Amino acid sequence: MRLPFLTAALAFVATGCATSGGFDKLYPGMSSQQVVEAMGTGPSRAEEYPDKSTAWYYGEDRCVLMREDKLVSKATSDEKAALNTPVVSVRDTAKAYCAPEGHAQKVKREQEIETPFGTIKGDLNPAAAVKKVKGVVTGNKEAPAEQSEQATTPAP
């Protein structure tokens, strides 16, 4: 009876370790070689900054900031479930972003809406969606362009 439970627990732990890829083992001060060894591979993409630091991205959900061959910081995507019902689920995710201090943040957000009819994924703008829906419901496309003023007296 304990054997199936133990097997399931070990499988769960092994799966968790495989998906993190060693990211949990990273700490500030590690060399680039140690980071690559811990992750098991190099980054999928890199972004350089003027202060000689480089952001290494491992997929879309993990990144590390390297400066002078040392790990400075790391970040992961932050997923929030805004709505989770049996019929529809809405998730808002702030994607992982690594940049040096003082560098303008350009955090990428992604929303995902799951319905029984399919999934909509991307950077959804709620204000634009509401405006579009209101236009469809009321029958108005956009506000009409301003019209020129007409003469008030009849033409002869």
GUDOVEX-910458 format. One record per residue (C-alpha): x, z, y; residue number from 1. Coordinates in pm, 1 decimal. Example, Ala and Ser with C-alpha at 12.3 -4.5 7.8 and 13.67 -1.06 7.14 Angstrom:
BEGIN
ATOM      east        up     north  resi
ATOM    1230.0     780.0    -450.0     1
ATOM    1367.0     714.0    -106.0     2
***
This chain:
BEGIN
ATOM      east        up     north  resi
ATOM       0.0       0.0       0.0     1
ATOM     284.5      78.5     238.8     2
ATOM     477.8    -234.5     144.5     3
ATOM     231.7    -484.8     302.5     4
ATOM     216.9    -273.7     620.4     5
ATOM     595.8    -250.5     637.1     6
ATOM     629.7    -625.3     577.3     7
ATOM     378.7    -702.2     853.1     8
ATOM     556.9    -465.8    1092.8     9
ATOM     896.6    -623.0    1022.5    10
ATOM     752.5    -973.7    1067.6    11
ATOM     604.0    -869.3    1402.1    12
ATOM     935.4    -722.1    1520.6    13
ATOM    1128.1   -1030.7    1406.6    14
ATOM     885.0   -1258.0    1589.2    15
ATOM     916.4   -1051.9    1906.8    16
ATOM    1296.0   -1069.8    1892.6    17
ATOM    1289.3   -1443.6    1834.5    18
ATOM    1069.2   -1510.6    2136.3    19
ATOM    1269.6   -1291.7    2377.6    20
ATOM    1589.2   -1472.0    2273.6    21
ATOM    1809.2   -1178.5    2373.4    22
ATOM    1678.7   -1165.9    2730.8    23
ATOM    1607.5    -792.9    2696.3    24
ATOM    1976.8    -735.5    2616.4    25
ATOM    2097.7    -879.5    2947.9    26
ATOM    2222.8    -642.3    3218.2    27
ATOM    2395.6    -679.4    3558.8    28
ATOM    2770.7    -731.7    3539.5    29
ATOM    2769.2    -942.5    3221.3    30
ATOM    2989.4   -1253.1    3228.4    31
ATOM    2839.8   -1599.3    3192.5    32
ATOM    2987.4   -1622.1    2842.0    33
ATOM    2817.7   -1294.7    2741.9    34
ATOM    2485.5   -1419.3    2881.3    35
ATOM    2508.8   -1742.7    2680.6    36
ATOM    2600.7   -1547.1    2365.5    37
ATOM    2312.3   -1301.4    2412.4    38
ATOM    2060.5   -1579.5    2476.6    39
ATOM    2195.0   -1795.4    2194.9    40
ATOM    2207.0   -2101.7    2421.8    41
ATOM    2280.9   -2213.6    2774.1    42
ATOM    2012.0   -2244.6    3041.1    43
ATOM    1756.3   -2525.7    3031.7    44
ATOM    1820.0   -2587.9    3404.7    45
ATOM    2020.3   -2440.9    3692.0    46
ATOM    1979.6   -2419.0    4069.8    47
ATOM    2276.3   -2364.5    4304.1    48
ATOM    2265.4   -2182.6    4639.0    49
ATOM    2495.5   -2200.6    4945.9    50
ATOM    2640.2   -1850.8    4881.2    51
ATOM    2796.3   -1978.6    4554.4    52
ATOM    2533.6   -1812.9    4334.6    53
ATOM    2345.5   -2000.7    4064.7    54
ATOM    2004.7   -1937.3    3911.0    55
ATOM    1991.6   -2014.0    3538.6    56
ATOM    1645.7   -2083.9    3401.1    57
ATOM    1554.4   -2038.6    3036.5    58
ATOM    1229.3   -2233.2    3018.1    59
ATOM     971.7   -2158.5    3285.8    60
ATOM     937.7   -1787.2    3217.8    61
ATOM    1288.7   -1636.7    3237.2    62
ATOM    1580.7   -1665.6    3479.1    63
ATOM    1907.1   -1494.5    3566.7    64
ATOM    2103.4   -1503.5    3892.6    65
ATOM    2478.9   -1552.4    3846.9    66
ATOM    2745.5   -1502.1    4117.7    67
ATOM    3121.3   -1524.6    4063.5    68
ATOM    3069.4   -1551.4    3686.1    69
ATOM    2868.1   -1224.9    3674.1    70
ATOM    2498.5   -1161.8    3614.6    71
ATOM    2346.0   -1019.8    3934.7    72
ATOM    1975.8    -997.6    3846.2    73
ATOM    1710.6   -1133.2    3611.0    74
ATOM    1339.7   -1208.6    3637.1    75
ATOM    1047.3   -1305.2    3416.6    76
ATOM     711.9   -1465.5    3485.4    77
ATOM     435.7   -1221.5    3575.2    78
ATOM     103.3   -1309.0    3411.7    79
ATOM    -221.4   -1153.2    3527.0    80
ATOM    -554.2   -1202.8    3355.2    81
ATOM    -800.6   -1230.1    3640.0    82
ATOM   -1096.8   -1282.8    3408.2    83
ATOM   -1119.6   -1257.2    3032.7    84
ATOM   -1459.5   -1309.0    2870.9    85
ATOM   -1565.1   -1466.0    2539.7    86
ATOM   -1678.9   -1777.8    2728.9    87
ATOM   -1411.0   -1828.6    2994.0    88
ATOM   -1062.7   -1691.5    3065.2    89
ATOM    -874.4   -1725.1    3392.2    90
ATOM    -503.6   -1641.2    3416.9    91
ATOM    -280.1   -1642.6    3722.8    92
ATOM      95.8   -1652.9    3660.9    93
ATOM     379.7   -1611.6    3909.1    94
ATOM     661.2   -1808.7    3744.8    95
ATOM    1009.2   -1658.0    3712.8    96
ATOM    1221.3   -1714.1    4022.0    97
ATOM    1579.4   -1606.1    4089.0    98
ATOM    1735.0   -1643.6    4433.2    99
ATOM    1996.3   -1454.4    4634.3   100
ATOM    1889.9   -1202.9    4900.2   101
ATOM    1788.1   -1363.3    5226.0   102
ATOM    1693.8   -1690.0    5061.3   103
ATOM    1337.4   -1800.4    5128.3   104
ATOM    1114.8   -1727.4    4830.7   105
ATOM     932.7   -2024.9    4687.1   106
ATOM     752.4   -1859.5    4399.3   107
ATOM     564.8   -2109.5    4189.2   108
ATOM     218.0   -2001.8    4078.2   109
ATOM      19.6   -2150.5    3794.8   110
ATOM    -341.5   -2090.6    3706.4   111
ATOM    -505.9   -2160.8    3374.3   112
ATOM    -878.0   -2173.1    3304.9   113
ATOM    -986.0   -2179.1    2941.1   114
ATOM   -1343.0   -2277.4    2851.7   115
ATOM   -1512.0   -2390.2    2531.5   116
ATOM   -1490.7   -2744.5    2673.6   117
ATOM   -1115.3   -2742.6    2735.9   118
ATOM    -834.3   -2594.6    2940.2   119
ATOM    -746.2   -2668.2    3303.0   120
ATOM    -385.1   -2590.7    3390.8   121
ATOM    -187.0   -2623.4    3711.2   122
ATOM    -149.7   -2490.6    4060.9   123
ATOM    -516.8   -2460.1    4148.2   124
ATOM    -613.1   -2400.9    4509.2   125
ATOM    -929.5   -2184.8    4505.3   126
ATOM   -1021.8   -2265.2    4868.2   127
ATOM   -1007.6   -2640.5    4802.3   128
ATOM   -1213.0   -2601.5    4484.0   129
ATOM   -1483.2   -2401.6    4666.3   130
ATOM   -1494.4   -2660.2    4947.2   131
ATOM   -1527.6   -2944.2    4696.1   132
ATOM   -1803.5   -2766.6    4502.1   133
ATOM   -1996.2   -2689.9    4822.3   134
ATOM   -1974.3   -3057.6    4917.9   135
ATOM   -2114.2   -3165.8    4580.5   136
ATOM   -2394.4   -2908.4    4586.6   137
ATOM   -2505.1   -2978.6    4943.6   138
ATOM   -2442.5   -3353.1    4930.5   139
ATOM   -2197.6   -3347.6    5224.6   140
ATOM   -1861.0   -3512.0    5174.8   141
ATOM   -1690.1   -3404.7    5497.0   142
ATOM   -1803.5   -3325.0    5846.1   143
ATOM   -1887.6   -3652.5    6021.9   144
ATOM   -1636.3   -3778.9    6275.8   145
ATOM   -1724.4   -3708.6    6636.2   146
ATOM   -1949.7   -3978.8    6777.7   147
ATOM   -1892.0   -4136.0    7117.6   148
ATOM   -2131.7   -4035.9    7389.4   149
ATOM   -2420.2   -4283.0    7436.7   150
ATOM   -2565.0   -4399.1    7765.5   151
ATOM   -2866.0   -4193.3    7877.7   152
ATOM   -3042.5   -4476.2    8064.6   153
ATOM   -3181.7   -4780.5    7888.2   154
ATOM   -2998.1   -5109.1    7933.5   155
ATOM   -3190.5   -5378.8    8129.7   156
***
